[in-house]
Amino acid sequence: MKKTLTLFIVFFYHITILPQQISRIEPSNWWVGMKYNTITLLIYGNNISDLEPSIKYGNVELIKTERVENKNYLLVTIKIKPEAKSGNVEINFSKNDKIVLSKRFPLLEREEGSADRSSFTQKDAILLIVPDRFSNGDPNNDVIPGMKEHAVDRTDDYKRHGGDIQGIIDHLDYIQSLGYTQIWNTPLTENDQPQYSYHGYAATDFYKIDPRFGTNEQFKLLVKEAKKRGMGVIWDVVLNHCGDEYYFVKDLPSQDWINCPATKTQCNFLKTTITDPYATAIDKKEYTDGWFDIHMPDLNQRNPLMAKYLIENTIWWIEYSGVSGIREDTYSYADKDFLAEWAKTVIDEYPNLNIVGEEMTRNIYLTSYWQKDKINLDGYKSYLPTLMDFALNDNVVSSLTRKDDWFSTWRDVYQSVAQDYLFPHPENQLIFPDNHDLDRFYSRLHKNFDDWKLGIALYMTMRGIPEFLYGTEVLMTNEKPGDDGQRRGDFYGGWTNSAKNAVTGIGLTAEEKEAQKFFSRLLNWRKTSEAIHNGKFIHYAPGKNDVYVYFRYDEKQKVMVLLNKNSKNVTLDMNRYSEMIPNTFRARDIISDKEIFVKDTLEVPAKTAMILEIK
């Protein structure tokens, strides 16, 4: 009889108590004094849809409660009025007019100046880090019990290697010494996927730092420590997809929460369907609604509840962590009307914030379609300030590796930049020699050090906002072209048993040390140059002498850049440049740190870059 009674009590507990459990409220808090003050809480728990929420808190109003197909969800919209004070809002959940659950929803004070935070501009230089491959600062978080991919194996380019947030914090002084002013980390949110979880682009919790990288608080500390050194941190956002192990994919709120839930139709990757006047509806749908990968469900931003969830998540991370900007992944794959709403809402909240979108195409017209203030033929209005300049990236490599051309091997770069008329704000383009999705710059240049120096000098002085992948300064390579794992190789010195150490110089070759010195010298000079930060750009068509000449200038400063790819010294007639400079002038060459006097002609050494600050 006692055993029977025990079984009855256990059974009674499961049918009466467990159905009333709430495991998630997202976002977990908000702030008073925000423009974005009408919040939709995604509440998840076991069979909770029959509960009726209510709140009683000064100047906070419950607007509506929405229920979806799945009884494990409630969507509760609250409005936080401008007069509301910080504190804990108690949300009561009733059934049959009886309160069965209560949850606290904290309202916090904003940090002073949060809305007016500064962001990245042309004045900045950005270091791109793949956290798992940068530095293992805390071996204790290498393996987290219960996570699906728990092994660390540095011999496998596609396994986790153990890099983490602490490793980045440990290297902040080195990063600062190179001359960087911003850090962009690839996504740090939880990726509890069984394979390839190291790269971060298949999130399983948009509100949580992956514990193998650290904690939410530790990320906030990284931002704080970077600020102490005059550097900002850029947050990598993914709006298009998540990982298939996400709780709201495994237990869908509704069938329209993601696209193609039954068929898992793969994306056709035809970016041209966005602007193609002849594109069919099915081709457009297969682009925006198709899955980026079989394990990356495509989020349906046309569902207003999903749209709200993603917008709130972006704002939450900005406000919580204090980041200085946003990089948005796979930009054009998401619904374009949502993208406009998302960007506008974020910038309305943070008017100075910069957002760079990844539109990974070499088609300049396609890239320019997405920039703020662009007048598009279809009437689409975008609010995205900055785009990634993949066209320039390809054309720099093409120009540096081209052996001969009837006009000039610099022609590809010259003609690429000449198409800036397509952009409302051409200066707001992110320029980069390599990133985590491209082969290493030194590898693409066939390990030609002279060409590498020419390319780095260009990226340090070209219009736009420069970004460099970790290790570019010490000539890191990938021996297998197109291999993502090798592109994202371990940073020299990020592990205790590293044969090479970029910070101490141990194990570096003479050429790698020279590259690091060259890189750091130019990057630190760049921090001081107003003409590079805010100046105009004008370039001269390169001729058969294979010297590309351009100027950066404002009312106070003029910088002349000369890139000689020729294998011989070239003497330039200064009469050609009279529009920008007199025949006779004095200057300092930033690279050689020498004062020079120019009269009528200027000799540019073979395979050499010159950056002249005109006196």
C-alpha positions as CSV (number, residue, x, y, z in Angstrom):
1,M,0.0,0.0,0.0
2,K,2.9,2.4,0.8
3,K,4.5,1.7,-2.6
4,T,1.2,2.4,-4.4
5,L,0.8,5.7,-2.5
6,T,4.3,6.7,-3.5
7,L,3.7,6.0,-7.1
8,F,0.4,8.0,-6.9
9,I,2.2,11.0,-5.4
10,V,4.9,10.9,-8.2
11,F,2.3,10.6,-10.9
12,F,0.2,13.5,-9.3
13,Y,3.4,15.7,-9.1
14,H,4.1,15.2,-12.9
15,I,0.6,16.0,-14.1
16,T,0.0,19.0,-11.8
17,I,3.4,20.6,-11.2
18,L,5.6,20.0,-14.2
19,P,3.0,21.4,-16.7
20,Q,3.4,24.8,-14.9
21,Q,7.2,25.0,-15.2
22,I,8.8,27.9,-17.2
23,S,12.3,27.2,-18.4
24,R,13.0,30.4,-20.5
25,I,12.0,34.0,-20.7
26,E,13.8,35.8,-23.5
27,P,15.0,38.4,-23.3
28,S,15.7,37.9,-19.6
29,N,15.7,41.6,-18.8
30,W,15.4,45.0,-20.3
31,W,16.3,48.6,-19.5
32,V,14.4,51.8,-18.6
33,G,14.8,54.8,-20.8
34,M,15.0,53.0,-24.1
35,K,13.4,54.2,-27.3
36,Y,12.6,50.5,-28.0
37,N,10.3,50.1,-25.1
38,T,7.6,47.7,-26.3
39,I,9.1,44.2,-25.7
40,T,7.7,40.8,-26.7
41,L,8.8,38.1,-24.3
42,L,9.3,34.7,-25.7
43,I,8.2,32.4,-22.8
44,Y,8.9,28.7,-23.0
45,G,7.9,25.9,-20.7
46,N,6.0,22.7,-20.5
47,N,2.4,23.1,-21.6
48,I,2.1,26.7,-20.5
49,S,-0.2,28.1,-23.2
50,D,-3.3,27.9,-20.9
51,L,-1.7,30.2,-18.3
52,E,-2.8,33.8,-18.1
53,P,0.0,36.3,-17.4
54,S,-0.5,39.6,-15.5
55,I,1.8,42.2,-14.1
56,K,1.5,45.0,-11.6
57,Y,4.4,47.5,-11.8
58,G,4.4,51.2,-12.1
59,N,4.5,52.5,-15.7
60,V,4.8,49.0,-17.1
61,E,1.8,47.8,-19.0
62,L,0.9,44.3,-20.4
63,I,-0.2,45.0,-23.9
64,K,-1.2,41.6,-25.2
65,T,-0.7,37.8,-24.8
66,E,-0.3,35.7,-27.9
67,R,-0.6,31.9,-28.2
68,V,0.8,29.8,-31.1
69,E,0.3,26.3,-32.3
70,N,2.7,24.8,-29.8
71,K,1.3,24.8,-26.2
72,N,4.8,25.1,-24.8
73,Y,5.0,28.8,-25.7
74,L,3.5,32.1,-24.7
75,L,4.3,35.5,-26.3
76,V,3.8,38.4,-23.9
77,T,4.2,42.0,-25.0
78,I,4.8,44.6,-22.4
79,K,5.3,48.4,-22.7
80,I,7.9,50.1,-20.5
81,K,6.8,53.7,-20.3
82,P,9.4,56.5,-20.1
83,E,8.5,57.2,-16.5
84,A,9.2,53.6,-15.4
85,K,11.9,53.1,-12.8
86,S,14.4,50.3,-12.5
87,G,13.4,47.3,-10.4
88,N,12.0,43.8,-10.7
89,V,8.7,43.4,-12.6
90,E,6.8,40.5,-11.2
91,I,4.9,38.5,-13.9
92,N,2.2,36.3,-12.4
93,F,0.8,33.4,-14.3
94,S,-2.7,32.2,-13.4
95,K,-4.9,29.3,-14.2
96,N,-8.6,29.3,-13.3
97,D,-8.1,32.7,-11.6
98,K,-5.4,31.3,-9.3
99,I,-1.7,32.3,-9.5
100,V,0.3,29.1,-10.1
101,L,3.6,30.7,-11.1
102,S,5.5,34.0,-10.7
103,K,8.6,35.2,-12.5
104,R,10.8,38.3,-12.0
105,F,11.7,40.4,-15.0
106,P,14.4,42.9,-14.1
107,L,14.4,46.4,-15.5
108,L,17.9,47.9,-15.3
109,E,19.4,51.4,-15.5
110,R,21.3,52.1,-18.7
111,E,24.9,53.0,-18.6
112,E,25.6,56.7,-19.0
113,G,25.9,57.7,-22.6
114,S,24.8,54.3,-23.9
115,A,22.6,55.6,-26.6
116,D,25.3,58.0,-27.9
117,R,28.2,55.5,-28.0
118,S,30.8,56.0,-30.6
119,S,31.4,53.3,-33.3
120,F,33.9,52.3,-36.0
121,T,34.6,54.6,-38.9
122,Q,37.4,55.3,-41.4
123,K,39.6,56.3,-38.5
124,D,39.6,52.7,-37.2
125,A,41.4,49.5,-38.1
126,I,39.7,46.2,-37.2
127,L,41.3,43.0,-36.1
128,L,39.2,39.9,-37.0
129,I,39.6,37.0,-34.6
130,V,38.2,33.5,-34.8
131,P,38.1,32.9,-31.0
132,D,38.6,29.1,-31.1
133,R,41.8,29.5,-33.1
134,F,43.3,32.6,-31.4
135,S,44.4,31.7,-27.9
136,N,43.6,29.2,-25.2
137,G,43.6,31.4,-22.1
138,D,41.7,29.0,-19.9
139,P,42.1,25.3,-20.5
140,N,39.5,24.6,-17.8
141,N,36.7,25.4,-20.3
142,D,38.1,23.3,-23.1
143,V,35.7,20.4,-22.3
144,I,32.2,21.2,-20.9
145,P,30.3,18.1,-19.8
146,G,27.0,17.5,-21.6
147,M,27.9,19.5,-24.7
148,K,27.6,17.6,-27.9
149,E,31.1,18.3,-29.3
150,H,33.3,18.1,-26.2
151,A,36.6,17.0,-27.6
152,V,39.5,19.3,-28.3
153,D,41.8,18.2,-31.1
154,R,44.3,20.6,-32.6
155,T,45.5,18.1,-35.1
156,D,42.1,18.3,-36.9
157,D,41.4,21.6,-38.6
158,Y,37.6,21.1,-38.2
159,K,37.6,20.2,-34.5
160,R,37.6,22.6,-31.6
161,H,41.1,23.8,-30.6
162,G,40.3,25.5,-27.3
163,G,40.7,29.2,-27.9
164,D,38.5,31.4,-25.7
165,I,37.6,34.9,-24.4
166,Q,40.4,34.8,-21.8
167,G,42.9,34.2,-24.5
168,I,41.7,37.4,-26.3
169,I,41.9,39.4,-23.0
170,D,45.5,38.1,-22.5
171,H,46.5,39.4,-25.9
172,L,44.9,42.9,-25.7
173,D,48.2,44.6,-25.1
174,Y,49.7,43.0,-28.1
175,I,46.6,43.9,-30.3
176,Q,46.9,47.5,-29.1
177,S,50.6,47.6,-29.8
178,L,50.0,46.7,-33.4
179,G,47.8,49.7,-33.8
180,Y,44.3,48.3,-33.8
181,T,41.4,50.3,-32.5
182,Q,38.6,47.7,-33.0
183,I,38.2,43.9,-32.5
184,W,35.6,41.8,-34.4
185,N,35.2,38.3,-33.1
186,T,33.3,35.7,-35.1
187,P,30.2,34.6,-33.2
188,L,30.7,33.8,-29.5
189,T,27.1,32.6,-28.8
190,E,26.5,29.0,-27.9
191,N,26.8,26.5,-30.7
192,D,25.9,23.2,-29.1
193,Q,26.1,21.3,-32.4
194,P,27.6,17.8,-32.7
195,Q,30.1,18.9,-35.4
196,Y,31.9,22.0,-36.7
197,S,30.8,24.0,-33.6
198,Y,34.1,26.0,-33.5
199,H,33.1,28.6,-36.0
200,G,30.1,29.9,-34.2
201,Y,27.7,30.5,-37.1
202,A,25.1,27.8,-36.0
203,A,23.8,29.2,-32.8
204,T,21.8,27.1,-30.3
205,D,21.2,30.0,-27.9
206,F,21.3,33.6,-29.1
207,Y,21.4,34.9,-25.5
208,K,24.3,32.9,-24.2
209,I,28.1,32.9,-24.7
210,D,29.3,29.4,-25.5
211,P,30.7,28.1,-22.2
212,R,33.7,26.8,-24.1
213,F,34.5,30.4,-24.8
214,G,33.5,31.7,-21.4
215,T,30.5,33.4,-19.9
216,N,28.3,36.4,-20.7
217,E,30.1,38.3,-17.9
218,Q,33.5,37.4,-19.3
219,F,32.5,38.8,-22.7
220,K,31.4,42.0,-21.0
221,L,34.8,42.1,-19.3
222,L,36.5,41.8,-22.6
223,V,34.7,44.8,-23.9
224,K,35.6,46.8,-20.8
225,E,39.3,45.8,-20.9
226,A,39.4,46.7,-24.6
227,K,38.0,50.1,-23.9
228,K,40.7,50.7,-21.3
229,R,43.1,50.4,-24.2
230,G,41.2,52.6,-26.6
231,M,39.7,49.8,-28.5
232,G,36.1,48.8,-29.3
233,V,34.6,45.4,-29.8
234,I,32.2,44.5,-32.7
235,W,29.5,42.0,-32.2
236,D,28.9,39.4,-35.0
237,V,25.1,38.9,-35.6
238,V,23.5,36.1,-37.5
239,L,19.9,36.9,-38.5
240,N,19.4,34.4,-41.3
241,H,19.8,31.0,-39.6
242,C,20.7,29.1,-36.5
243,G,21.8,25.6,-35.6
244,D,19.3,22.7,-35.9
245,E,19.9,21.9,-32.2
246,Y,18.3,25.1,-31.1
247,Y,15.4,24.5,-28.7
248,F,12.9,26.4,-30.8
249,V,13.8,24.4,-33.9
250,K,13.6,21.0,-32.1
251,D,10.2,22.2,-30.6
252,L,8.8,24.7,-33.1
253,P,6.5,27.4,-31.8
254,S,4.7,27.2,-35.1
255,Q,5.3,25.8,-38.6
256,D,6.1,29.2,-40.0
257,W,8.8,29.9,-37.3
258,I,11.4,28.7,-39.8
259,N,11.3,28.3,-43.6
260,C,10.9,24.9,-45.2
261,P,10.7,22.9,-42.0
262,A,9.6,19.7,-43.7
263,T,11.7,19.8,-46.8
264,K,14.8,21.6,-45.6
265,T,15.2,23.0,-49.1
266,Q,18.8,24.3,-49.6
267,C,19.4,27.8,-50.7
268,N,20.1,28.3,-54.4
269,F,22.7,31.0,-53.5
270,L,21.6,33.1,-56.4
271,K,22.1,36.6,-55.0
272,T,21.1,38.2,-58.3
273,T,17.5,37.2,-57.7
274,I,17.3,40.3,-55.3
275,T,17.8,42.7,-58.2
276,D,17.0,40.6,-61.3
277,P,13.9,42.2,-62.9
278,Y,13.2,38.8,-64.7
279,A,13.6,36.5,-61.6
280,T,10.7,34.2,-60.9
281,A,9.0,34.0,-57.6
282,I,10.2,30.5,-56.9
283,D,13.9,31.5,-57.6
284,K,13.6,34.4,-55.2
285,K,11.9,32.2,-52.6
286,E,14.6,29.5,-52.8
287,Y,17.3,32.2,-52.2
288,T,15.8,33.9,-49.2
289,D,14.0,30.9,-47.7
290,G,16.4,28.1,-48.5
291,W,18.6,26.7,-45.8
292,F,22.2,27.9,-45.8
293,D,23.3,24.4,-44.7
294,I,21.5,21.2,-43.9
295,H,22.2,21.8,-40.2
296,M,21.3,25.6,-40.3
297,P,17.5,26.1,-40.4
298,D,16.5,29.3,-42.2
299,L,14.7,31.7,-39.8
300,N,11.4,33.2,-41.1
301,Q,11.7,36.9,-40.5
302,R,8.3,37.5,-42.1
303,N,6.8,36.0,-39.0
304,P,6.4,39.1,-36.9
305,L,7.2,37.3,-33.7
306,M,10.5,36.0,-35.1
307,A,11.3,39.4,-36.4
308,K,10.7,40.9,-32.9
309,Y,12.8,38.2,-31.3
310,L,15.8,38.9,-33.6
311,I,15.6,42.7,-33.2
312,E,15.4,42.5,-29.4
313,N,18.3,40.1,-29.3
314,T,20.6,42.5,-31.2
315,I,19.6,45.5,-29.0
316,W,20.0,43.4,-25.9
317,W,23.6,42.4,-26.6
318,I,24.5,46.0,-27.5
319,E,23.0,47.4,-24.3
320,Y,24.2,44.5,-22.1
321,S,27.8,44.3,-23.2
322,G,28.7,47.8,-24.4
323,V,29.9,46.7,-27.9
324,S,30.9,49.5,-30.4
325,G,29.3,48.1,-33.5
326,I,27.7,45.2,-35.4
327,R,28.8,42.9,-38.2
328,E,25.9,41.1,-39.7
329,D,26.5,37.7,-41.4
330,T,25.0,36.5,-44.8
331,Y,23.2,39.8,-45.1
332,S,21.0,39.5,-48.2
333,Y,19.9,35.9,-47.4
334,A,17.3,37.2,-44.9
335,D,14.0,38.9,-45.8
336,K,14.9,42.3,-47.2
337,D,12.0,44.2,-45.6
338,F,12.9,42.8,-42.2
339,L,16.6,43.8,-42.8
340,A,15.5,47.4,-43.4
341,E,13.3,47.3,-40.2
342,W,16.1,45.7,-38.2
343,A,18.8,48.1,-39.2
344,K,16.6,51.2,-38.8
345,T,15.4,50.1,-35.4
346,V,18.9,49.4,-34.1
347,I,20.3,52.8,-35.4
348,D,17.2,54.6,-34.1
349,E,18.3,53.4,-30.6
350,Y,22.0,54.0,-31.2
351,P,22.3,56.9,-33.8
352,N,26.1,56.7,-34.0
353,L,26.4,52.9,-34.3
354,N,27.9,51.5,-37.4
355,I,26.7,48.2,-38.9
356,V,28.6,46.4,-41.6
357,G,26.8,43.8,-43.7
358,E,28.4,40.8,-45.3
359,E,27.3,40.7,-48.9
360,M,29.8,38.2,-50.2
361,T,29.7,39.1,-53.9
362,R,32.2,40.5,-56.4
363,N,29.3,42.2,-58.2
364,I,29.6,45.8,-57.1
365,Y,26.1,46.7,-58.2
366,L,24.7,44.0,-55.9
367,T,26.7,45.2,-53.0
368,S,25.7,48.9,-53.5
369,Y,22.0,47.9,-53.5
370,W,22.1,47.5,-49.7
371,Q,23.8,50.7,-48.6
372,K,21.9,53.4,-46.8
373,D,20.6,56.2,-49.0
374,K,20.9,54.2,-52.2
375,I,18.1,55.0,-54.7
376,N,17.2,51.6,-56.1
377,L,15.2,51.0,-59.2
378,D,12.7,48.8,-57.3
379,G,12.2,51.5,-54.6
380,Y,13.8,49.4,-51.9
381,K,15.1,51.6,-49.0
382,S,18.0,50.2,-47.0
383,Y,19.4,51.5,-43.7
384,L,22.7,49.6,-43.7
385,P,25.6,52.0,-43.3
386,T,28.5,49.8,-44.4
387,L,29.2,46.9,-46.7
388,M,32.2,44.5,-47.0
389,D,34.1,45.2,-50.2
390,F,34.7,41.7,-51.7
391,A,35.2,43.2,-55.2
392,L,38.3,45.2,-54.1
393,N,39.6,42.1,-52.3
394,D,39.7,40.1,-55.4
395,N,41.0,42.9,-57.6
396,V,43.9,43.6,-55.3
397,V,45.0,40.0,-55.5
398,S,44.5,40.0,-59.2
399,S,46.6,43.1,-59.7
400,L,49.4,41.9,-57.5
401,T,49.6,38.5,-59.1
402,R,49.1,39.5,-62.7
403,K,52.4,39.2,-64.6
404,D,51.7,41.4,-67.5
405,D,49.0,43.6,-69.0
406,W,48.8,45.9,-72.0
407,F,47.7,48.8,-69.8
408,S,48.9,48.1,-66.2
409,T,48.7,45.2,-63.8
410,W,47.1,47.7,-61.4
411,R,44.1,48.1,-63.8
412,D,41.8,45.8,-61.8
413,V,42.2,47.8,-58.6
414,Y,41.9,51.1,-60.5
415,Q,38.7,50.1,-62.2
416,S,37.2,48.5,-59.1
417,V,37.6,51.7,-57.1
418,A,36.4,53.7,-60.1
419,Q,32.9,52.1,-59.6
420,D,32.5,53.8,-56.3
421,Y,29.9,56.0,-58.0
422,L,27.4,53.2,-57.3
423,F,27.7,53.8,-53.6
424,P,26.0,56.7,-51.7
425,H,28.8,56.5,-49.2
426,P,31.9,54.8,-50.8
427,E,34.1,55.7,-47.8
428,N,31.9,53.4,-45.7
429,Q,33.2,50.2,-47.1
430,L,35.0,47.5,-45.1
431,I,38.2,46.7,-47.0
432,F,40.3,43.6,-46.2
433,P,43.1,41.5,-47.6
434,D,41.7,38.3,-46.1
435,N,39.1,37.1,-43.6
436,H,37.9,33.8,-42.1
437,D,36.2,32.8,-45.4
438,L,39.1,33.6,-47.7
439,D,42.5,32.1,-48.2
440,R,45.3,33.9,-46.4
441,F,46.6,37.0,-48.2
442,Y,50.2,35.8,-48.2
443,S,49.1,32.5,-49.6
444,R,47.1,34.1,-52.4
445,L,50.2,36.2,-53.3
446,H,52.2,33.0,-53.7
447,K,54.3,34.1,-50.6
448,N,55.8,37.0,-52.5
449,F,56.9,39.3,-49.7
450,D,57.3,42.4,-51.9
451,D,53.8,42.0,-53.2
452,W,52.5,41.5,-49.6
453,K,54.1,44.8,-48.6
454,L,52.5,46.6,-51.6
455,G,49.1,45.2,-50.7
456,I,49.3,46.0,-47.0
457,A,50.4,49.6,-47.8
458,L,47.3,49.9,-50.1
459,Y,44.9,48.6,-47.4
460,M,46.4,51.0,-44.8
461,T,45.8,54.0,-47.1
462,M,42.8,53.2,-49.4
463,R,39.4,54.7,-48.8
464,G,37.3,52.7,-46.5
465,I,37.6,50.9,-43.1
466,P,40.5,48.4,-43.1
467,E,40.1,45.0,-41.4
468,F,42.8,42.4,-41.1
469,L,42.6,38.7,-40.0
470,Y,44.7,37.7,-37.0
471,G,48.1,36.6,-38.0
472,T,48.3,38.6,-41.2
473,E,51.0,40.7,-39.6
474,V,53.2,37.6,-39.3
475,L,52.5,36.1,-42.8
476,M,50.2,33.3,-41.6
477,T,49.3,31.0,-44.5
478,N,47.0,28.1,-45.5
479,E,48.7,25.4,-47.6
480,K,45.4,24.0,-48.9
481,P,43.5,26.5,-51.0
482,G,39.9,26.8,-50.1
483,D,40.3,24.9,-46.8
484,D,38.3,26.7,-44.1
485,G,40.0,24.9,-41.3
486,Q,43.5,26.0,-42.5
487,R,42.4,29.5,-43.2
488,R,41.4,29.7,-39.6
489,G,44.7,28.3,-38.3
490,D,46.0,28.6,-34.8
491,F,47.5,32.0,-34.0
492,Y,51.3,31.9,-33.3
493,G,51.7,31.8,-29.5
494,G,48.1,31.3,-28.6
495,W,48.9,27.9,-27.0
496,T,51.6,27.1,-24.4
497,N,53.3,24.6,-26.7
498,S,53.4,26.8,-29.8
499,A,56.5,26.6,-31.8
500,K,56.1,30.2,-32.9
501,N,55.1,33.2,-30.8
502,A,54.0,36.4,-32.5
503,V,54.1,38.3,-29.2
504,T,57.6,37.3,-28.0
505,G,59.0,36.7,-31.5
506,I,60.2,33.2,-30.6
507,G,60.4,31.0,-33.6
508,L,59.5,33.7,-36.1
509,T,61.6,33.9,-39.3
510,A,63.4,37.1,-40.2
511,E,60.8,37.7,-42.9
512,E,57.9,37.3,-40.4
513,K,59.6,39.7,-38.0
514,E,60.1,42.2,-40.7
515,A,56.5,41.9,-41.8
516,Q,55.3,42.4,-38.3
517,K,57.4,45.6,-37.9
518,F,56.2,46.9,-41.3
519,F,52.6,46.2,-40.5
520,S,52.7,47.7,-37.0
521,R,54.6,50.8,-38.2
522,L,51.9,51.6,-40.8
523,L,49.0,50.8,-38.6
524,N,50.2,53.0,-35.8
525,W,50.9,55.8,-38.2
526,R,47.4,55.4,-39.6
527,K,46.0,56.2,-36.2
528,T,47.5,59.7,-36.4
529,S,46.6,60.6,-40.0
530,E,43.5,62.9,-40.3
531,A,43.8,62.7,-44.1
532,I,43.4,58.9,-43.9
533,H,40.5,59.1,-41.4
534,N,38.4,61.8,-43.0
535,G,40.2,62.9,-46.2
536,K,39.0,62.7,-49.8
537,F,40.4,60.2,-52.3
538,I,41.7,60.8,-55.8
539,H,43.7,58.4,-58.0
540,Y,45.7,58.6,-61.2
541,A,45.3,55.9,-63.9
542,P,48.4,53.6,-63.7
543,G,50.3,53.2,-67.0
544,K,52.8,50.8,-68.4
545,N,55.3,51.7,-65.7
546,D,53.1,49.8,-63.3
547,V,53.0,52.5,-60.6
548,Y,49.6,53.2,-59.0
549,V,49.5,56.7,-57.5
550,Y,46.7,58.2,-55.3
551,F,46.2,60.9,-52.8
552,R,44.3,61.2,-49.5
553,Y,43.8,64.7,-48.5
554,D,41.9,67.3,-46.4
555,E,42.4,71.0,-45.7
556,K,45.2,70.3,-43.3
557,Q,47.1,67.3,-44.6
558,K,48.0,65.6,-47.9
559,V,49.3,62.1,-48.3
560,M,50.7,60.7,-51.6
561,V,50.7,57.0,-52.0
562,L,52.9,55.4,-54.7
563,L,52.9,51.6,-55.3
564,N,55.5,50.4,-57.7
565,K,55.0,46.9,-58.8
566,N,57.7,47.1,-61.5
567,S,60.9,45.1,-61.1
568,K,62.9,48.2,-61.9
569,N,63.1,51.7,-60.4
570,V,60.7,54.1,-62.0
571,T,61.2,57.8,-62.4
572,L,57.9,59.8,-62.3
573,D,57.5,63.2,-63.9
574,M,55.8,65.4,-61.4
575,N,54.1,67.5,-64.1
576,R,51.6,64.7,-64.4
577,Y,50.5,65.2,-60.8
578,S,50.2,69.0,-60.9
579,E,46.5,68.8,-60.2
580,M,47.3,67.7,-56.7
581,I,50.9,68.7,-56.0
582,P,53.5,71.2,-57.2
583,N,56.7,70.0,-59.0
584,T,58.8,70.8,-56.0
585,F,58.0,69.8,-52.4
586,R,59.3,68.2,-49.3
587,A,57.8,65.1,-47.7
588,R,58.4,62.4,-45.1
589,D,58.2,58.8,-46.3
590,I,56.3,57.0,-43.6
591,I,57.7,53.6,-44.6
592,S,61.4,54.4,-44.7
593,D,61.1,57.3,-42.1
594,K,63.2,59.5,-44.3
595,E,62.8,63.1,-45.3
596,I,62.9,63.6,-49.0
597,F,63.1,66.6,-51.4
598,V,61.3,66.3,-54.7
599,K,62.0,68.6,-57.7
600,D,60.5,67.9,-61.1
601,T,60.9,64.1,-60.8
602,L,60.6,61.4,-58.2
603,E,62.3,58.0,-58.3
604,V,60.3,55.1,-56.9
605,P,62.4,52.0,-56.1
606,A,61.4,48.7,-57.6
607,K,58.7,46.6,-55.9
608,T,58.3,49.3,-53.3
609,A,55.5,51.3,-51.7
610,M,56.0,54.9,-50.7
611,I,53.6,56.8,-48.4
612,L,54.6,60.5,-48.5
613,E,53.3,63.0,-45.9
614,I,53.6,66.2,-47.9
615,K,55.2,69.1,-45.9
